[in-house]
Amino acid sequence: MIYNLLFRFVLQRMDAEAAHRCAGRVLGATFAIPGVRRLASWLLRPRDRVLETAALGCTFATPLGVAAGMDKDGSWFGNLLALGFGFVEVGTVTSLPQPGNMTPRIFRFPAAKALVNSMGFPNPGAETVAARLGHRRPGVVGANIGKTKALAIEDVVDDYRCSARVLAGSCDYLVVNVSSPNTPGLLAMQDVARLRELLLGIKEELATTTQPPPLLIKLGPDLADQEIDELAKLALDLKLDGIVAINTSIDVSFLGSSAADSGAVPPGGISGAPLRFRAREVLRRIRATVGDELVLISVGGIDSAEEAWERILAGATLVQAYSAFVYGGPLWAYKVNKGLRSRTLQVGASRIQDLVGTGSPTSVLDRQSIAQGDHPPPTRGAGPEPASAGPGTKRQASM
Ligand SMILES: Cc1cc2nc3c(=O)[nH]c(=O)nc-3n(C[C@H](O)[C@H](O)[C@H](O)COP(=O)(O)O)c2cc1C
């Protein structure tokens, strides 16, 4: 309740990025008081092994993590872990430092529990982030890498190879992000042939490092269903370790036709509750293709223990959130963990990991979406212009 009031009367009146920075600083200052971070961690992190999940060669205290974009520069993952998250995906990090796009570049849509961002990967560069992550981390920390804006698209493979090499020894897993809409030319890297070349280059680079981390790709929601299937097959074929799905969307119809028609939606990627249905759908498709051979991290519209639970039953070993944490506040992870724990025990299981993929993905998720009054987005059939297959209004994200 205190956070709700603070959000409504203070944070929501500030520029969204300034509020984000302010929240990070307040948390940092509070946790810098001797003993406070340790106490918070003791109170908020799961204390038994019900939620413990083994995946990607790591042990996660809970399958709930922080999605990429929250800690872009590796400066507050320790504090986020202390709030009860099982892991943090730092980044997106690029090989060279860059300032990102013009501000303002994060916009709130509180009624829809959504955000729109056009950040463009502001970050201090792979070398600095690797130094911050170091070798001793208080929990599982992934690194998410992307394209450096200033480099030409022809240099994209070398660009990612460089970031992968620099970060390999400083993260627990590495995600190749080809799905953020705010970097020119990046979405085109989701083309199967181009992505194959990119991933082979990164794998080759990682093979030269002493500790190659597990390698995953992050896919976007605006792909056609058939493209999702092909990319899932590619991940299997290249023996990747997992898939993170989904990133933000540039389809304004996710925010409803009136917002789309009125032009009230700034350019950028949409995240939050409106993505829920598409994220479920993409998870279902990928799981149908890869089974339990790859680790699936489901992200997009996860705003409650119920939603996280359903994703796990539908085949996600791990789940992540960004927008719901912004709207939910510092105790959000604690609440979701509590809900996941009680659901696990209620069905007679002792470990949540034993339940991954045991639900009937179709029936469980569909029943839920109908009950919640979700409106499925337009069908994304394969076509010459796949991402615009439905009536959703598409526009270019800001560069
Ligand atoms: C402000 C903001 C910045 C983001 N930055 C990144 C990023 O740098 N890299 C990335 O892969 N995803 C980024 N994302 C996408 C999230 O990781 C996540 O995929 C998406 O927001 C859907 O999850 P949600 O509905 O829980 O927010 C960002 C999202 C937001 C809202």
Ligand as a Chemical Component Dictionary entry (heavy atoms), coordinates in Angstrom:
data_LIG
# 
_chem_comp.id                   LIG 
_chem_comp.type                 NON-POLYMER 
_chem_comp.pdbx_formal_charge   0 
_chem_comp.three_letter_code    LIG 
# 
loop_
_chem_comp_atom.comp_id 
_chem_comp_atom.atom_id 
_chem_comp_atom.alt_atom_id 
_chem_comp_atom.type_symbol 
_chem_comp_atom.charge 
_chem_comp_atom.model_Cartn_x 
_chem_comp_atom.model_Cartn_y 
_chem_comp_atom.model_Cartn_z 
_chem_comp_atom.pdbx_ordinal 
LIG C1  C1  C 0 12.345 0.133  -19.938 1  
LIG C2  C2  C 0 12.636 -1.220 -20.522 2  
LIG C3  C3  C 0 13.904 -1.507 -20.990 3  
LIG C4  C4  C 0 14.179 -2.747 -21.540 4  
LIG N1  N1  N 0 15.448 -3.015 -21.985 5  
LIG C5  C5  C 0 15.726 -4.231 -22.487 6  
LIG C6  C6  C 0 17.031 -4.533 -22.922 7  
LIG O1  O1  O 0 17.946 -3.723 -22.830 8  
LIG N2  N2  N 0 17.257 -5.773 -23.447 9  
LIG C7  C7  C 0 16.277 -6.722 -23.552 10 
LIG O2  O2  O 0 16.534 -7.841 -24.020 11 
LIG N3  N3  N 0 15.019 -6.454 -23.126 12 
LIG C8  C8  C 0 14.727 -5.258 -22.600 13 
LIG N4  N4  N 0 13.467 -4.989 -22.180 14 
LIG C9  C9  C 0 12.410 -6.014 -22.365 15 
LIG C10 C10 C 0 12.213 -6.854 -21.111 16 
LIG O3  O3  O 0 13.384 -7.570 -20.790 17 
LIG C11 C11 C 0 11.046 -7.843 -21.309 18 
LIG O4  O4  O 0 11.383 -8.744 -22.341 19 
LIG C12 C12 C 0 9.750  -7.133 -21.674 20 
LIG O5  O5  O 0 9.624  -5.931 -20.953 21 
LIG C13 C13 C 0 8.527  -8.001 -21.377 22 
LIG O6  O6  O 0 8.430  -8.267 -20.000 23 
LIG P1  P1  P 0 7.400  -7.486 -19.029 24 
LIG O7  O7  O 0 6.053  -7.580 -19.668 25 
LIG O8  O8  O 0 7.494  -8.233 -17.720 26 
LIG O9  O9  O 0 7.888  -6.093 -18.915 27 
LIG C14 C14 C 0 13.159 -3.742 -21.628 28 
LIG C15 C15 C 0 11.879 -3.451 -21.141 29 
LIG C16 C16 C 0 11.609 -2.212 -20.589 30 
LIG C17 C17 C 0 10.218 -1.936 -20.082 31 
# 
loop_
_chem_comp_bond.comp_id 
_chem_comp_bond.atom_id_1 
_chem_comp_bond.atom_id_2 
_chem_comp_bond.value_order 
_chem_comp_bond.pdbx_ordinal 
LIG C1  C2  SING 1  
LIG C2  C3  SING 2  
LIG C2  C16 DOUB 3  
LIG C3  C4  DOUB 4  
LIG C4  N1  SING 5  
LIG C4  C14 SING 6  
LIG N1  C5  DOUB 7  
LIG C5  C6  SING 8  
LIG C5  C8  SING 9  
LIG C6  O1  DOUB 10 
LIG C6  N2  SING 11 
LIG N2  C7  SING 12 
LIG C7  O2  DOUB 13 
LIG C7  N3  SING 14 
LIG N3  C8  DOUB 15 
LIG C8  N4  SING 16 
LIG N4  C9  SING 17 
LIG N4  C14 SING 18 
LIG C9  C10 SING 19 
LIG C10 O3  SING 20 
LIG C10 C11 SING 21 
LIG C11 O4  SING 22 
LIG C11 C12 SING 23 
LIG C12 O5  SING 24 
LIG C12 C13 SING 25 
LIG C13 O6  SING 26 
LIG O6  P1  SING 27 
LIG P1  O7  DOUB 28 
LIG P1  O8  SING 29 
LIG P1  O9  SING 30 
LIG C14 C15 DOUB 31 
LIG C15 C16 SING 32 
LIG C16 C17 SING 33 
# 
